[in-house]
Amino acid sequence: MPIVGNLSEFPLPEVLILIGLRTGRLRLLDVPEFGVLDIDIANGDVQAMHVGGDKVTETRTMLDKLGTIMQTQNGMFEFRLSHVPLVARSHSLTIHDLVMRLVCHVDEQRARQKAVPAVGQRYRLVLPEPEIWLDPELDQFFHAARFLLASGVTLADLSRHLQMEATLVHQNLINLRLLGLIDLAHEETSLREEDVCKSKALFRVARMTDTMRKLSTRVPAA
């Protein structure tokens, strides 16, 4: 029997920990931006991600995509035991390592969302521009701001040009950054030391234990 559930009830890191050393495919359905996303896992090692007909094996790309899903906590998951093709990787990626990195990645994203932009900080388009779906309001903002973003623009100038409140412009810019459509003209330094981030991730993963006991009572033995 497959393991199924709702990501709003069981966050993605908890689902990954539940899978553990199993072999099969984790399918995420009705998730923002991607619709359907598959992850092949063999004996607890992540092999590849499949999204929109593309196979992804690069860890950073996986984190970017899964980070968006983890933040929204929308969609369903389904894991089925099955044979999956093994993929040659320069470094293995275990489920535990993926969860650790994902927690750190999302923590950093959330910290960036709360950060007040520095005066003179310029935002610019990322080229080539990713082909992704945007919700109507964000899409409208993006098209209105694209011309200024092409050459780089500060939040204050963009706010004046669009006649929008700076806080609303800032939130839209954050969302566009998380989706990989824009970036900073001069990237800021890391917001967290790696060791601190890893320690926090370990603590959060440990706290998942009680929730996993509850979920595992619903799951048939592998």
N, C-alpha and C positions, 0 to 999 in steps of 0.2 A: 504494500500500500504506500502511496506517496505521502510525504509530509507536506501539509498545506496550511496556510494561515494568512493573516492580514498584517502588513508591515506597520500599521498604526498600533497594533497590539503587541507585536513582537518585533522590535527594531532589528535591522539588518545584522549588526554584529552578533546578536543573540542567536539569530538563525544560523549564521556561519559556524558559531561554536557548537550548536546542536548537531550540525552535520558531521563535525569532527573528522574521523578517519574513514568515513564512508566514501564510496565511489559512485558517481552519478552526475546528473545535471541539475543545477539549481536554476529555475526559471522565475524571473521577476516579471509580473504582468501588471499592465495598467499603471506603469510608473511614469512620472513626469519626464518629458523630453524624449524618452526612448520608446515608450509603449511596451515593448517586450525586450528583455535582456537575459541572455543565458550565460551561465558559468559552468565550465566543465571541471570536475574535481576527481582526482584519483588518489585514493588512500591518504586523504588529508592534504594533498598538494594541489594547488590551483594550476590548471593546465592552460586554459584560454577562456576568453570572454567573447561572446558572439552578440553583435548588436547591429541592426540595419544591414545585415548581409556581410559585415566585416568581421574578421577574426582579430582580436586584440590580445597581445601577449605582454606588452610593455606595462610594467607595474604602475608607473605614474599615470598613464592614461586610464587604467582600471580605477585608480583612486579618484581621479577627477569625476568619472562617471558614477561610481558608487557613492561618492560623497554627496552628489546632488540628490540621489535617491534617499540616502540616510537622513539628510537635513529635512526633506519634505515629509518623510514617513508616510507616504501614500503608495497604495498598490497592494498587490497580493504576491505570495511566494509559493512555489511548488518544487519539491525536491523528489526526484525519482532515482532509485538505484538502477544503474545501467552501466554498460561498458562505455568508456569514453576514450577517444584517441589520445595518445601521449604526445606531448609537444616538446621539442628540444628547446630548453631554456638555458641561458648562460648562468642563471642562479635560480634555484628552486624557490617557490613561494608557498609556504605552508598556510593553512587556514589561520593558525594562531598569528603568524607574522602579518597576514593581510588584515586581520582585525586590529592588531596593534597600530599598523600604519594608517588604517582608515580612521580610527579614533583620533590620532594625532592630526591627520589631514583635516578632518571636520572641525576639530578644536581651533586650528589655525584659521580656517575659513570664518568661523564665528567671531574670532577675535578681530579679524580684519573688518567684518561687518560693523562692529561696535567702534572701531577706531575712528577718531576724528581726522579727516584729511588735512594734511599740512598745507599751509598757505603756499600757493604757487605750484602745488602738485598737479601735473598734467596727465590727462587720460587720452588714450589714442586707440584707434582701431587695430585689431590683430589681423594680419594678412598672411596667407589667404584666409578669407572669412569663412568660418565653419558654417556648414549648412545644417541648421537646427531649427526646430519649431519654437516660437515664442508665443506666450499668451498675448492676447490683443493689446492690452495696455502697455506692456513692455515693448512690443513690436512697434507701436505707435511712437513711443518715446525714442526708440532706437533709430527709426527712420528720420525723425525730426532732428536728432542730434548727430547723425552720421557725418554730415558735411564738416562740422566743426571737429568731430573726433578724428577725421581723416588726417588733420594736420596737428592734432594735439590741442587740448583745451582744458582750462582749469574749471573746477566745480562752480566757482563764482561767475565766471564768464558765461558758462553754459546756462546757469540759472537766470542770468539777466537776459540772454538771448531768447530763451524759451519762455521767459516770464513765469517761472515755476519756483516754488519754495525750495531753498537749498537742501532741506532735509529730504524732500521727495526726490530731488535730482540725485542726491547721494545714494539713496536706496536703490534707485534704478541703475546707477552706475555699478553698485555692488553686485546686483543680479546679473548684469552684463559681464562683469568680470568672472563670476562663478561659472558662467556658461562659456567662457573662453572667447568672447567677442571683442573685448577691449582689455587693455592692460595699462600699467603706469609707464609713462615715458622714461622714468628712472625708478626701477623697482626698489622698494624699501627693503631694509634689512629684515632678517627673520624676526618674528615677534616672540618666539619662544626658543629657549635653548633645547637642543635635542634630548638631553638627559632628563630634563624636567618633563618634557612632553611624554617620553617613554614611561616615566614613573607614574604619571597621571593615567596613561593608557592602561598600565598594568593594574592600577587600583580599580579603574572602571570595569575592566574585564573580570576582575575577581568578584566584583559586586553583582555580576550577571548570574552567579551560581544559583541563587534562590529562584530567580525567574526561570532558569533552565530546568530546575527540578520540576516546576509546575508544568512547563511545556513538554518535558520528556515523558510525563505520565500519559500523554495523548499519542505517543509515537510507538509503533510496534518495533520490536527488536529487529536489528538488521540481520 
